[in-house]
Amino acid sequence: PSAKETVVITDFFVVQDYRGLGIAKELLNQALNSLKKCGIHYALIANIFIPQYMENLLVQNGFSKKGSVYTADLF
């Protein structure tokens, strides 16, 4: 049943010239808030290649690393 309440985020990217401006933080916040409003309970991001600065952003937004995936409980 929780599969219907789970989303996998496959891409998350900010062009290098615009990094460091808080765009990724705002995009992630808006995406997670939107998912929550739609009744999504869990968000997953595969850990194929996550740079350190992105790991910090994910943790600050409630994600935790579980094996090769970052997961967030939105509720």
C-alpha positions as CSV (number, residue, x, y, z in Angstrom):
1,P,0.0,0.0,0.0
2,S,2.8,2.5,0.7
3,A,4.0,2.2,-2.9
4,K,1.1,4.5,-3.9
5,E,2.4,7.0,-1.5
6,T,6.1,6.9,-2.6
7,V,7.9,8.9,-5.2
8,V,11.4,8.4,-6.6
9,I,13.1,11.6,-7.6
10,T,15.3,10.7,-10.5
11,D,16.9,14.1,-11.4
12,F,17.8,17.1,-9.4
13,F,20.2,19.6,-11.0
14,V,21.2,23.3,-11.0
15,V,23.4,24.6,-13.7
16,Q,26.9,25.3,-12.3
17,D,26.8,29.0,-13.0
18,Y,23.8,29.3,-10.6
19,R,25.0,27.1,-7.8
20,G,25.5,28.6,-4.4
21,L,22.4,30.9,-4.7
22,G,20.0,28.7,-2.7
23,I,18.2,27.6,-5.8
24,A,18.6,23.9,-5.0
25,K,17.3,24.4,-1.5
26,E,14.3,26.2,-2.7
27,L,13.5,23.7,-5.5
28,L,13.8,20.8,-3.1
29,N,11.6,22.5,-0.5
30,Q,8.9,23.3,-3.1
31,A,9.0,19.8,-4.6
32,L,8.7,18.1,-1.2
33,N,5.9,20.5,-0.1
34,S,4.1,19.8,-3.4
35,L,4.5,16.0,-3.0
36,K,3.2,16.2,0.6
37,K,0.1,18.2,-0.5
38,C,-0.6,15.4,-3.1
39,G,-0.6,12.8,-0.3
40,I,2.9,11.4,-1.0
41,H,4.3,10.0,2.2
42,Y,7.9,8.9,1.1
43,A,10.4,10.4,-1.2
44,L,13.4,8.4,-2.5
45,I,16.6,9.5,-4.2
46,A,19.0,6.9,-5.6
47,N,22.6,7.4,-4.4
48,I,24.3,6.9,-7.8
49,F,26.4,10.0,-7.4
50,I,25.6,12.5,-4.8
51,P,28.2,15.2,-4.1
52,Q,28.9,16.2,-0.5
53,Y,27.1,19.5,-0.7
54,M,24.0,17.7,-2.0
55,E,24.2,15.1,0.8
56,N,24.1,18.0,3.4
57,L,21.0,19.5,1.6
58,L,19.2,16.2,1.6
59,V,19.9,15.6,5.3
60,Q,18.7,19.2,6.2
61,N,15.5,18.4,4.4
62,G,14.7,15.2,6.3
63,F,16.4,12.6,4.1
64,S,18.5,9.8,5.6
65,K,20.8,7.4,3.8
66,K,19.7,3.8,3.8
67,G,22.0,1.6,1.8
68,S,22.2,3.1,-1.7
69,V,19.1,5.3,-1.3
70,Y,18.2,8.5,0.5
71,T,14.7,8.4,1.9
72,A,12.5,11.0,3.5
73,D,9.3,10.5,5.4
74,L,7.3,13.6,4.5
75,F,4.8,13.2,7.4
